[in-house]
Amino acid sequence: MKPYSGVGVPAPLFNAAVAATERLLEFVQPADATLTAFFRAHRSGTRDRAFIAEAGYAVLRRLRWLQLMTKDLPGKAALRLQVALALTEQLGHPQEHLDTALYPAELGWLKQFREQAAPELSLAVQIDFPDWLTERLQAHLTDDDLRAVAQGLNTSAPLDLRVNSIKAERATVLARMQADGLPATACPYSPIGIRIEGRPPLHDYPLFLDGSVEVQDEGSQLLGFLLQPKRSEMVVDFCAGAGGKTLLLGAMMRSTGRLYAFDVSEKRLTKLKPRAARAGLSNIHTACISSETDSRVKRLSGKIDRVLVDAPCSGLGTLRRNPDLKWRQTPESIAELVVKQAAILASASRLLKVGGRLVYATCSILDEENEAIVAAFLATHPQFKKLSARDLLAAQGIDMDIGESLQLWPHQHGTDGFFAVALERTV
């Protein structure tokens, strides 16, 4: 977001940013839901909402460092200066834009802060990760690589769109967007991806309203090409959620065959139905299941050509969009997720017919949610073999410097942190 222009940030707007940040730091619910509730109770314009949200997210991204820098201040005073530091140090607002919003004592503190020598910081504080997360990543990454990973995850994400291939072609959509003044470029890997810098509102944009484009991170789009569903096949999106990847798979199948969208949340699946209609898809069949062992799952055993398991995970690869997750997740919550992931993968694998393909994916950066889950599965399921993600994507014209697994990083690929493996049932 560009620095707030004009005579400066109005005091009421800065105070609203502080109030919203205070709510975010309670960690009662996800950050986006917290802000939605805040804006519902505090009406404001689009630009003011963007300012408030960016300020709060900037604090969440650098929370450890900000708390350390303000540790000698009382609570509300510390919070106000954390927001001020986030605006000036992370978001690039000139301090003079805050002169009318801050008290004289706060301006004096900021002046003194910038004149003092920077303290020595532990690696975890430098990268603004919890200690436990830093330690787990250090088991697989060098400190320099970890700094690069953190820098990528601690920055704001661009807006990625997926072109609905049933309704439009990327070149046509891209030309239209550029003609409309949007800063749009082709995504470097996904042949149906478009990237827009900044966060322009698209909820009333014609190409969004008619289903020609959907919001979807480029990394998430690549999962569809890894699964590679064909026309007239039977395909299952095992953890469909609100159906972003289901819509991708349906378009790749050209709205033919039968595409099952399973999820344990009826509310999430309900959101999929109008999205499918807008996208022009008629091959999607939703089913709310009680668990991975639901009878509706068992009835399809051995009958399915392709299965996508976008497993429930820590979400730590999405910190660009959800910076609160690194403070809300714990070692205990990860341990619970690992058990669930293993159970879901085992159950979903039973759906496949011989020669069928399963893609296991997470938006996590933790080995125990990714390679460790797959290794344990293969050790107990000899009828499955691992396919090369690099070869599968290369055969579709997607050239990426990856190995057998698809491991994506913001600082290397410009996507969220994603992991995916393709497995084939051989017997």
C-alpha positions in Angstrom: 0.0 0.0 0.0 1.3 3.5 -0.8 2.0 5.8 2.1 -1.0 7.8 3.2 -1.0 11.0 1.3 -2.1 14.5 2.2 -1.3 16.5 5.3 -0.7 13.3 7.2 -2.5 10.4 8.9 -5.5 11.8 10.9 -5.4 11.1 14.6 -8.8 9.3 14.5 -7.5 7.0 11.7 -4.3 6.2 13.6 -6.4 5.5 16.8 -8.7 3.2 14.8 -5.6 1.3 13.6 -4.4 0.9 17.2 -7.9 -0.3 18.3 -8.0 -2.9 15.5 -4.5 -4.1 16.2 -5.4 -4.5 19.9 -8.2 -6.8 18.8 -5.9 -8.7 16.5 -3.4 -9.3 19.3 -6.1 -11.0 21.4 -5.9 -14.0 19.0 -9.5 -14.9 19.6 -10.1 -15.8 16.0 -8.3 -15.6 12.7 -7.0 -12.1 11.7 -9.3 -11.7 8.7 -12.4 -12.6 10.7 -11.3 -10.2 13.5 -10.9 -7.3 11.0 -14.3 -8.1 9.4 -16.0 -7.9 12.8 -14.1 -4.7 13.6 -15.1 -3.0 10.3 -18.7 -4.1 10.8 -18.7 -2.2 14.1 -16.6 0.7 12.9 -17.8 1.9 9.5 -15.1 3.5 7.3 -14.1 4.0 3.7 -12.2 1.6 1.5 -8.9 3.5 1.8 -9.2 3.8 5.6 -10.0 0.1 5.9 -6.9 -0.7 3.8 -4.7 1.5 6.0 -6.1 -0.1 9.3 -5.6 -3.6 8.0 -2.1 -3.0 6.7 -1.1 -1.5 10.0 -2.5 -4.4 12.0 -0.9 -7.0 9.7 2.5 -5.2 9.8 2.4 -5.5 13.6 1.6 -9.2 13.4 4.5 -9.7 11.0 7.1 -8.1 13.3 5.5 -8.7 16.6 8.5 -10.1 18.5 10.8 -7.3 17.4 8.2 -4.6 18.1 7.4 -6.0 21.6 11.1 -6.2 22.4 11.7 -2.6 21.3 8.8 -1.3 23.4 9.2 -3.7 26.4 9.8 -0.9 28.9 6.6 1.0 28.0 3.2 0.5 29.6 0.6 -1.5 27.7 -1.4 1.1 25.7 1.7 3.3 25.1 3.6 0.3 23.9 0.8 -0.7 21.5 0.6 2.8 20.0 4.3 2.9 19.3 4.3 -0.6 17.9 1.8 0.6 15.4 3.8 3.7 14.7 7.0 1.6 14.2 5.2 -0.8 11.9 3.9 2.1 9.8 7.2 3.8 9.5 9.7 0.9 9.6 7.7 -1.8 7.7 5.3 0.1 5.5 7.4 3.0 4.5 5.3 5.9 5.8 7.5 9.0 6.5 7.3 9.9 10.2 6.1 13.3 9.4 2.8 11.7 8.2 2.3 10.7 11.8 3.2 14.0 13.4 -0.5 15.0 13.9 -1.5 11.5 15.1 1.0 11.0 17.8 1.5 12.8 21.2 4.7 14.9 21.7 6.1 12.3 24.1 5.6 9.6 21.5 7.4 11.6 18.8 10.2 12.1 21.2 10.4 8.4 21.9 10.6 7.7 18.2 13.4 10.2 17.8 15.4 8.7 20.6 14.7 5.2 19.3 16.3 6.0 15.9 19.3 7.6 17.5 20.3 4.6 19.6 22.4 1.7 18.5 20.5 -1.4 17.3 20.6 -4.2 19.9 21.9 -7.7 19.2 19.0 -10.0 18.5 18.6 -13.8 18.5 17.9 -15.4 15.2 14.3 -16.0 16.2 13.7 -12.3 16.9 15.5 -11.3 13.7 13.2 -13.4 11.6 10.2 -12.8 13.9 9.3 -16.4 14.3 8.4 -18.2 17.6 11.4 -20.1 19.1 9.8 -23.5 18.5 9.2 -22.8 14.8 12.7 -21.4 14.3 14.2 -24.5 15.9 12.2 -26.9 13.7 13.2 -25.1 10.5 16.8 -25.0 11.5 16.8 -28.8 11.4 16.5 -28.6 7.6 17.6 -25.0 6.6 20.8 -23.1 7.1 20.5 -19.8 9.1 20.9 -17.8 5.8 18.2 -19.9 4.1 16.0 -19.5 7.1 16.4 -15.7 6.9 15.5 -15.7 3.3 12.4 -17.9 3.9 11.3 -15.6 6.8 11.8 -12.5 4.7 9.6 -13.9 2.0 6.9 -15.0 4.5 7.0 -11.7 6.4 6.1 -9.5 3.4 2.7 -8.8 1.9 1.6 -11.1 -1.0 0.5 -9.8 -4.4 -3.0 -10.7 -5.7 -2.9 -13.9 -7.9 -5.8 -14.7 -10.1 -6.7 -17.9 -12.0 -8.3 -17.6 -15.5 -11.3 -19.9 -15.9 -10.3 -21.8 -19.0 -13.9 -22.7 -19.8 -14.8 -19.0 -20.2 -11.7 -17.1 -21.2 -8.0 -17.3 -22.3 -5.2 -15.7 -20.3 -3.9 -13.5 -23.1 -7.4 -12.0 -23.6 -8.0 -11.4 -19.9 -4.5 -10.0 -19.4 -5.0 -7.5 -22.3 -8.4 -6.5 -20.9 -7.0 -5.9 -17.4 -4.0 -3.9 -18.7 -6.3 -1.8 -20.8 -8.4 -1.1 -17.7 -5.3 0.2 -15.9 -4.7 -2.8 -13.6 -1.0 -3.6 -12.9 -1.4 -7.2 -14.2 1.3 -9.6 -15.5 1.3 -13.3 -16.4 2.3 -15.6 -13.5 5.8 -17.1 -14.3 4.7 -20.8 -13.8 1.0 -21.3 -14.0 -0.2 -21.0 -17.6 -3.6 -19.8 -16.4 -2.3 -17.4 -13.7 -2.3 -13.6 -13.6 -0.6 -11.6 -10.9 -1.7 -8.1 -9.8 0.5 -5.9 -7.6 -1.2 -4.3 -4.7 -4.7 -5.1 -3.6 -7.1 -3.5 -6.0 -10.7 -4.3 -5.2 -12.1 -6.8 -7.7 -15.4 -7.8 -6.2 -17.3 -5.7 -8.7 -14.9 -6.1 -11.7 -16.8 -7.5 -14.7 -14.4 -10.4 -15.4 -14.7 -11.5 -11.8 -18.5 -11.2 -11.7 -18.9 -13.3 -14.8 -16.6 -16.1 -13.6 -13.8 -15.5 -16.0 -11.3 -15.2 -13.2 -11.0 -16.4 -9.6 -8.7 -15.4 -6.8 -6.1 -18.2 -6.3 -2.5 -18.2 -5.4 -0.2 -19.5 -8.2 1.1 -22.2 -6.0 -2.4 -23.5 -5.4 -3.0 -23.5 -9.2 0.0 -25.7 -9.8 -1.6 -28.5 -7.7 -4.2 -28.9 -10.5 -1.5 -29.5 -13.0 0.2 -31.9 -10.7 -3.1 -33.9 -10.4 -3.8 -33.4 -14.2 -7.5 -34.5 -14.2 -8.8 -35.6 -17.6 -12.2 -35.2 -19.3 -14.8 -37.7 -18.2 -12.8 -39.0 -15.3 -14.1 -39.6 -11.7 -12.2 -37.2 -9.5 -12.4 -36.4 -5.7 -11.3 -33.2 -4.0 -11.1 -34.8 -0.6 -10.8 -31.6 1.6 -12.6 -29.2 -0.7 -13.3 -26.4 1.8 -15.0 -23.5 -0.1 -13.9 -25.0 -3.4 -11.1 -22.9 -4.9 -9.2 -26.0 -6.1 -12.5 -27.8 -7.0 -13.3 -25.0 -9.4 -9.8 -25.4 -11.0 -10.2 -29.2 -11.4 -13.7 -28.8 -12.8 -12.4 -26.3 -15.5 -9.5 -28.7 -16.3 -12.1 -31.4 -16.8 -14.1 -29.1 -19.1 -17.1 -29.6 -16.8 -17.3 -33.3 -17.9 -17.0 -36.5 -15.8 -17.9 -36.4 -12.1 -16.1 -34.3 -9.6 -16.8 -34.9 -5.9 -16.2 -32.2 -3.4 -15.9 -33.7 0.1 -15.6 -31.6 3.3 -16.6 -31.9 6.9 -18.1 -28.4 6.9 -21.5 -27.9 5.3 -21.0 -24.1 5.6 -17.9 -24.2 3.5 -19.4 -26.4 0.9 -22.5 -24.1 0.6 -20.2 -21.3 -0.5 -19.0 -23.5 -3.4 -22.4 -23.9 -5.1 -22.8 -20.2 -6.3 -19.1 -20.1 -7.2 -19.5 -23.2 -9.4 -22.6 -21.7 -11.1 -20.7 -18.5 -11.8 -17.8 -20.5 -13.2 -20.1 -22.4 -15.6 -19.4 -25.8 -14.0 -22.1 -28.5 -13.8 -19.9 -31.6 -13.0 -19.4 -30.8 -9.3 -21.2 -32.9 -6.7 -20.7 -31.8 -3.1 -21.0 -34.1 -0.1 -20.6 -33.1 3.6 -18.9 -36.0 5.3 -18.6 -36.8 9.0 -15.0 -37.8 8.8 -12.5 -39.4 6.4 -14.1 -42.8 7.1 -17.7 -41.7 6.2 -19.8 -44.3 4.4 -20.0 -42.1 1.3 -16.2 -42.3 1.0 -16.2 -46.1 1.4 -18.7 -46.5 -1.4 -16.3 -45.0 -3.9 -13.4 -47.3 -2.9 -11.3 -48.4 -5.9 -13.4 -46.4 -8.3 -11.7 -43.0 -8.6 -9.2 -41.9 -11.2 -7.7 -38.9 -9.4 -7.8 -37.7 -5.8 -6.6 -34.3 -4.4 -5.8 -34.3 -0.7 -5.2 -30.6 0.2 -4.9 -31.6 3.9 -5.8 -29.5 6.9 -2.5 -28.1 8.1 -0.8 -25.4 10.1 -1.0 -22.9 7.2 2.5 -21.7 8.0 3.2 -21.3 4.3 0.5 -18.6 4.0 2.1 -16.2 6.5 2.2 -13.5 3.8 -1.6 -13.5 4.0 -2.2 -14.8 7.5 0.7 -13.5 9.7 -1.3 -14.3 12.9 -0.8 -18.1 12.3 2.8 -18.1 13.5 1.6 -16.9 16.9 -1.6 -19.0 17.0 0.0 -22.4 16.1 1.8 -24.4 18.8 3.8 -27.6 18.9 0.7 -29.3 20.4 -1.5 -28.1 17.5 1.0 -29.4 15.0 1.1 -32.8 16.7 -2.7 -33.0 16.4 -2.6 -32.1 12.8 0.0 -34.7 11.9 -2.3 -37.5 13.2 -5.2 -36.1 11.2 -3.1 -35.7 8.0 -1.9 -39.3 8.2 -5.5 -40.6 8.7 -6.9 -38.6 5.8 -4.2 -39.6 3.4 -4.6 -43.3 4.2 -8.4 -43.1 3.8 -8.3 -41.0 0.6 -5.8 -43.5 -1.0 -8.4 -46.3 -0.8 -10.5 -44.4 -3.3 -8.1 -44.9 -6.2 -8.3 -47.5 -8.9 -5.1 -49.1 -10.2 -3.2 -46.6 -12.2 -4.9 -43.7 -10.4 -3.1 -40.7 -9.1 -3.3 -39.0 -5.7 -1.8 -35.6 -4.9 -1.1 -34.9 -1.2 -0.6 -31.2 -0.5 -0.3 -28.7 2.3 0.4 -25.0 2.6 2.9 -25.8 5.4 6.7 -25.4 5.5 7.2 -28.0 8.2 8.7 -31.4 7.3 6.5 -33.3 9.8 3.4 -32.2 7.8 5.0 -32.9 4.4 7.8 -35.3 3.6 7.4 -37.2 6.9 3.7 -37.9 6.2 4.4 -39.2 2.7 7.4 -41.3 3.8 5.4 -42.9 6.6 2.5 -43.6 4.1 4.7 -45.2 1.5 6.4 -47.4 4.1 3.0 -49.0 4.9 1.4 -48.8 1.4 3.7 -50.6 -1.0 1.1 -50.5 -3.7 1.9 -46.8 -4.2 4.9 -45.1 -5.8 6.0 -41.5 -5.9 6.0 -39.7 -9.2 8.4 -36.9 -10.1 6.7 -33.5 -9.7 9.3 -31.9 -11.9 8.6 -34.4 -14.8 4.9 -34.1 -14.5 4.9 -30.3 -14.7 7.6 -30.3 -17.4 5.4 -32.5 -19.6 2.8 -29.7 -19.5 5.3 -27.0 -20.4 5.8 -25.8 -16.8 9.6 -25.7 -16.2 10.5 -25.4 -12.5 13.7 -26.0 -10.5 12.2 -28.6 -8.2 12.7 -32.3 -7.4 10.4 -35.2 -7.0 8.3 -33.1 -4.5 6.8 -29.7 -5.3 8.2 -27.4 -2.7 7.4 -23.8 -3.2 8.8 -20.8 -1.3 7.8 -17.1 -1.5 11.4 -15.9 -1.8 12.2 -18.3 -4.6 8.9 -18.7 -6.5 6.8 -15.7 -5.5 4.0 -18.0 -4.2 2.8 -19.0 -0.8 4.8 -21.8 0.8 3.4 -25.0 -0.7 4.3 -28.7 -0.6 2.8 -31.4 -2.8 3.6 -35.0 -3.8 2.0 -37.0 -6.6 1.5 -40.7 -5.9 0.3 -43.5 -8.2 -1.4 -46.7 -7.3 0.4 -49.5 -9.1 -1.5 -52.6 -8.0 
